[in-house]
Amino acid sequence: MYLSQCVNRAAQINPNGFATIFGERKFTWTEFKDRIARLAQGLKGLGVETEDRVAILSMNSDRYLEYFFSVPWAGGMVVPVNIRLAPPEILFTLNDSETKVLVIDDTFAAMLPALKGKMETVTHIVFAGDGETPEGCINYEDLIKNNEPAADAERQGDDIAGLFYTGGTTGRSKGVMLTHTNLLTNTLNIIPASQIDEEVTYLHAAPMFHLADCASTFAITLAGGTHSFIPKFDPEDTLKTLVADKVTNCLLVPTMINMLINFPGIEKYDLSNFKRIMYGASPMPEAVLLKAMELLPNCLFSQGYGMTETAPLITFLEPKFHTMDGPYAGRLKSAGRAGVATELKIADENDNEVPRGEVGEVLARGPNVMKGYWKMEELTKETLRGGWMHTGDMAYMDEDGFIYIVDRSKDMIISGGENVYSTETENAIYQHSDVMECAVIGIPHKDWGEMVHAVVVLHEGKKLTEDELKKHCAELIAGYKCPRSISFQDEPLPVSGAGKILKTELRKPFWDSKGKGVN
């Protein structure tokens, strides 16, 4: 199994179909294959050899997709860099991965002075933007124009395809080593689950550095479908592109779906071609999902649950279970069942499987599970002990194999000896019609250890008191799960580059003086 199979098949079964649409720039699959082969030769001319790392720091674009395939075509390993990182964090990624070539676009060219002289192994910088090429950089299109197509290196199987760095929101960022088999296994999981074929047009609205979106990068390519791009998620830009490019499929994280369905005038856009939304990467509040299903009745919804270390899909909740009525009702709160190439179990602290309905840690194994963490052998052994990927997610499984994520183990709040899973409290808060966004965290309490605290953003023009929201929650969940304190703010909640709410940032004002994150 190797990633180049995706491009070879697409060019074979849909040679004249559009591979990429980025504004007015369009390429067929025949042209796409030629471009990545020429770019691969250009990278080799810059000294990229087998297993060398080539990083990219860029917004979404057609060139980002070309990067994903030209690097392994040249024999190298991709290193997609989180676009929300500060210069010191970017330098850590580049230096830790020992990157040889860095690809940047217009947005990040301005960051080059902050990186200059501090990149320990980078020998060349390729400019993949549309503006003037910065001094000392090599023009991306020149690399394609001035080189003949390279022969495919055919790296495959357990060869590492790329290093995908985790967010680093707690502790140091870790480079996840994903092999060609890992990524292709995920692709073969996604295609049948999402019914992807050459007639699909997929919009890259979520950031392309993240495995949530990247899961479709290889799947759409293998199926010979069409990739559409916007530089970054913006509700209006997303809606306009959905219409202009006749997009059929898209992945959006829950915060993006929430912003989209609350965008003024969404009903004015012709979304008749838009057929399927896949969501994942963070918990989906049920109230947000139900509103989205109501506003987009012609769209099928599906959920993928997983993580970078599993390339990323672990479970899948099909569209038929997104219903409140009939024989398939009752599964909407679940994360679905194991993917076809994945085995999972819910286990206690000794890795023993717990009875159905009992909360434990999600463990997964299969050919989609990472090779390990880059230069972190002990952590790899610990995380993959017993042959199982230890996810750190807490969940329970019902009698039919559906799993219900209750929280990240690190987000669980222990208040007065009771375990409070923040997602349960958040789901209750989201059911209030005045609430736009919320996040629930544990804050220090001298008697209970931790106290349930909610940070809430209201819809514009709405007013809601702390007592009113507490009363609303008390009608839906047990008293110990209700927020004991609530803070309201006007600005949106802080999010990562992948669109996940950064609870670590929300916790800081309460925990920094403690010097630790538990009480």
N, C-alpha and C positions, 0 to 999 in steps of 0.2 A: 504494500500500500504506500503510495507516495502522492504528494500534493499536486504534482504536475499532471497526474491523471485527470484532475478536474478540468484543466485547461484543454488538454488533448481531446477529451470527450466532448466538451462544449464546442470546440472548433470543428469537430467531426460531425456532430448531429445538428448543429445550428450555425453553420459557417457564416451566413449572411445576416443572422439575427443580431440585434444590438447587444453588445456585452455591457457597455457603460453609457450612461447619459449624465453629463454634468453641465447643466445649463445648455449652452449651444454646442458643446463639445460632445461628439458621439463616435464610438468605435464599434465595429462588428467583432465577432469572436475571432475571425481570421486575422483582422488587424490587431486585436488584443494579443494574440499568441505571438505575432511577429514582433510587437513592441516589447513584450517582456523578455523575449529571447535576445533582442538587441540590447536591452537594458542590462540583462545578465552579463553579456559580453563586456559592456561598459564597466560594470562593477568588477569583473575579473581584471580588466585593464587597470583598475585602481588598486589592485593587489588583493582582492577578496579571494581567499582560498577556502578549501573544504573546512567547514565548521567555524569559519570566521563570523563574527557578529556584525550585522548591519542594523542600526537603530533608525527609527523614524519618530520625529516630533512634528506633528502636523494635524491640522483639522481634516475632516472627512473630504475625500475627493476621489476621482477616478484614478489618480496617480497613487493613492494609498493602496488601492486594490492591486495595481500593477506591481507595487513594491512587494506585497504579500506573496506573489508568485515568482517574481524575477529573482529574489534573493535565494530561495531554495533551488531554482533553476541553475543558479551560478554555484550552488554547493554550500551556500552560507546558511546562517540562522537569523531569523527575524527577531528584533527587540522593539516592540511597539511601546512608546513612552507615554505615560499618563500626561495628558495636556494640562491638568490642573496643578501640577507640581511646581514648586518654587525652584529657582536655579540650583540651590544646594542639593535638593532632592533629585533633580534631573542629573546633576553631576554624579551623584551616588549611583544611579541606574547605569549611566554610561561607563563609569569606572569599574563598578562591580561586575558588569557583563563583559568588560574588556572589549568594548565596541571598537571596530576598526573604521567603519564609515558611518557617518550620520547624515540622514536625509531630513531636510527642514522645508517649511513653506514660508509664505509671506508673513504669516502671523508671528512666527517664532524667530524670524531673521533678526528682529530687534533684540532678541535675547543673547545673540552671539557674543557681544562684548562682555557680558557677565560670565560666559563660559570660557572665553578665550584664555589659553594658558593653563587651564585647570582640567582639561580633558586629557587624561593620562595616556590613552591608547588610540584616540581618534586621529587618523592620518589624513582623511579627506572629508569635506562637507559638500553634499550635493543639494543644490537649491531646486526644489520642486514646485516653486510658486510661479505666479504669472507676472510678477513685477520684475524690476531690474535685478539681475544676479548680483548679490553682495560681493564685495572684494574678497578674493581668496576662496570663493566657492566655485563649484563646477555646475554648469547648467544641466538640468535633468534631460531636457529635450535634446540637447547636444549629444548626451551619452547615447540616446536612441538613434539619432540621425547619423552619427559618425561611426557606428559599429555594425558589423554583420551579425546575424543571429548566431548565438552560441548553441552548442549541443547541450541538451539537458543533462545535468549531473546525475539525475536519477537517485538522489538521496531518498531513502525509503525505510519502512519498517520501524525499528527502534532507534534509528538516527534521529537526533534532536532537530525538530523543525524550527523551534523558537524558544526564547525566554520571555515569559509573560509575567511581569512583575505585579505582585499583589499591591493593594493600595497603600499599605504602610501606615494606616490610620492608628494602629497600635503596634509599637515596637518598630524594628527596621523592616523595610520592604524586602520581600523575598522573590527571587527569580524562579518561577515555576518552569521546569523543563518539560515541554510537551513534544512528543515525537510525531512523526508522520502517521503512525498507526493511531495514536491518540486522536488526532484531529480528523482523520478520515473515518474512524469509528463513530465519532460524534456526527459527522456529516451523514453517514448511513443511518444514524438514529433519527436525524432531523427530517430528511427528505420524505420518508413515508408518513411520519407523524404530521407534517405540515402540508403534505400533498403538493410538493414542489415539483414543477416541470418547466419546460422551456417557454411556456406561456406566462410565467410569473415575472412581474416586475417588482423588485424589492427596493424599498427606500432605506438607505443608511442614514437614519436620523440620530440614533444613539451613537456615541463615540466609537470609532473603529478600532481604537487601541484595546477596547474591552472585549472579553470573551463573550459577553452577552450578545453583542452585535456580530462579533467575529464568527460565531457559530453558523450564521447564515452566509458569511463571506464565502466559505468553501462549499456549502450546500447549494447555493444559487448557481455557483460556477459549475459544479459537477452536473447539475441539471440542465445547464445551457440556458438559464434564464437571463434576465436583464437586471443590472445594478443601476440604481438611481441614487444621487447623493445630494445632501445639503451639508454645508461646512460644519454646522452644529445645530442642535435642536433649538428651534424657535417655533412657537405654536403657529404663527401666521405663515412663516416660511414653509413649515411642514404642510399646512393645508394647501398652499399654493402649488407646491411641488406634487402633492398627491394628485391634484387635478391636472397639472400641465403634463406630467410624465405618465399619466394613467396608471398610477401605482396600484398594485393588487395586494401586496404584503408589506408588513413593517413590524419591527420589534421596537417596543417602547417600554421603558421602565415605569413603574407606577407613578412616580412624580411627574413624568412627562404626560402620561395619560390624564392625570388630574389637571394639568395645565391646559391640555388640548380641549378637553370637554368643557372647561370653564372659559374658553376663549370667546369673547363677544362676537356674535355673528357666524358661529360655526355652521349654523343651519343654512347659510347662504352658499356654501361651497357644494359643488356637485361631486359627491364621493361615491358615485354609483359603481366605479371600477374597483373601489377599495373593498376587498373581500375578507382579509384576515389580519388580525393583530395577535402577535405573540408577546407575552409580557413575562417579566422575571427580574432577577438581579436583586430584588428586595421585596419584603412582604407587600401584598396588595390588599388595601383596606376593602372590605366587602362593599361598603357603601359607594366607594368610587367605582368599583367594577360594575355594580348594578346600574349606576347612572350612565356609564359608558355604553353598556349594552342597550340601554334605552335610547340613547342619542344616536347610536350607530347600529340600527336593527339589521342592516344588510351585511354586517361584518361578523365573521366567526372569530371567537376569542379562544386562545389556547395559552396554557401556562407552561413554562419550562423552569424547572428548579435545578440548580447546580452551582458550580463554582469553578474558578480558574483551574484548580487542581484536577478537575474531572473533564476538562476540555470542551464545554462545561456541563453538558446535560446529564442529570441523574434521573429525574422523573419528568413525566409529561402528563398534563391534564388536557384531554381532548376537548374539542368544541362541544361535543354532545353532552358533556357533563356541566356545561355552562348554562344551566337552566334551573328554574325554581319549581317546575312542574314535571309530572310524568315519571316514568321508571328510572330515569337518570338523575333525578333531583337529589339533593342532599350532599353532593360532592364539591360544591362550589368553594367551600372553605379549605379544601385539601390542595396539596401540591401535585396530586396525581399519583401515578404508579411508576414503577421502575421502567426506564427505557429498555428497548429490546436487547441491547448489548450490555446492560448494567445489572448487577446484583446488589441488593441492599438489605440491611437489617437495622433494627432499632436495638441498641445495646446499653447495658449498664456500665458502671465505671470499670468493670473487669472484662468488658467486651463480650459478655454473655447476653444472648438475645432475651429481651424482656417480653412478657405476655402482651398480646394485642390490647391496645387501649392504654398501655402504660407508657409514660414519657421516658425517653432515653436519648442517647446520641445517635445521629444518623451515620451509619458506616456504609461505604460503597466499595465495590471492586469490579474490575472488568478491564478490557483493553483500552478504555477511554481514560483510565486513571494515570496521572502523571508519572514520569520516570523518577522525579524527585525534585528537591530544591537545589538550585545552583550553588555549589560550594558550601552546602550546609548538610553534611552527611548525618550528623546526629539528629537534627530536626527531621530529616527525611525518614530515618529509621523509626522515630517516635510517631510520626504522623501516619506512616504506612505499616505500623506494627501488626503482625499477624496476617499480613497480606491485604488489610482493609484500609481504605482511606478514612481517617477520622475527621469528620467535617466540622465538628464544633457546634453543629446545629442540633437543637433539641426538638424532638417530634414524637408523635405516636402513630402507630399503624392500625388501621381497622381490619376487620375480618376479610375484606376483599382486596387487601394490599395497597389501599390508598394511604398516603402519609399526610399528616397534618403538622406543619411546622408551627411550633409555639414560640420559638425565639432562638436567637443566637445564645449560646451558653454565657457569653460575656455580657449580653444585654439583659439577662434575667435579673430581676430585682428581688432581693431577699429582705422582706420587711416583717419584723416581729416573728421570724421563724417561718413565714409563709413565702412560697415561691410565687412571684408575680411575673407573668410573661407580658412584656410591654406591648406586644402585638394585640393581645386581647383588649387591653385598655384603649389602645389607639383605634381599634375597630369600633368600640363603643363611642368614642369621641367623634369619629368621622360620620357617624349616623346623625349628628346634629346638622341641620341644613345650613347653619351659619358658618360652619367650619370649612376653611379652605385647605389648611395643612395642619398637621400636628406631629409631635414626637414625644414619646414618654420615656423618661429616664429615672434612674434612682439617684437621690441626693442624700447627703448625710443626715442622720437623725440620732440624737443622743440616747433615746430610749429604744427605738426600733432597729437601729443599725442603719437602715436605709428607708427612705420615704418615697412614695410614688409621686412624681412631679411631671406635669404636662406643659409643653411649650406649644402655643396655639397661634395660628394666623387665621383671621376671619376673612370672609368675603368682603370686598369693598362696600362700605356703607352700612355694614352690619354691626350691631352692638350686642354684646353678650357678657354677662357678669360671671365671675368665678362660681358663685353659688348656683346660678342657673345651670351651668355646665356640669357641676358636681351632681346636682339633682338628676339631670339627664342620664348621667352614667350610672347612678344608683338604681335606676329603673331597668338597666340592662345587664349589669354584672355585679358580682359579689362585692360587698363593701370594702374588703381588704384590697381589691383590685382597682378601686376608684382612685383618681388622683387626690392627694391630700392638699396639694397646692398647684396653682396654675399661673403661668405667666403668659400674657398676650403680647404679641409684637406685630408691627406693621410690615417689616421687611421679610422676604421669603426665608425659609429655613436654609441653613448652609448645606450644600450638597457637594459630593465628590465629582470627579470627572465623569464617572459612570452614572451620575444622577441619584446616587444613594444619599439619604439624609445623614449628615455627619454628626452622630450623637456624641462623638468624642469632643467636638467643639462645643456642643451644648452643655456637656458635663463640666467643662473646664472651670467656669466661674464658681462652681460649688465644690470641686474636688482639689483644685490646684494647691490650696493652702494646706490640704491634708497630706500631700506628698504621696498619696496612693489613691487607688480607684475603688476601694471597698472600705466598709466601716464596721 
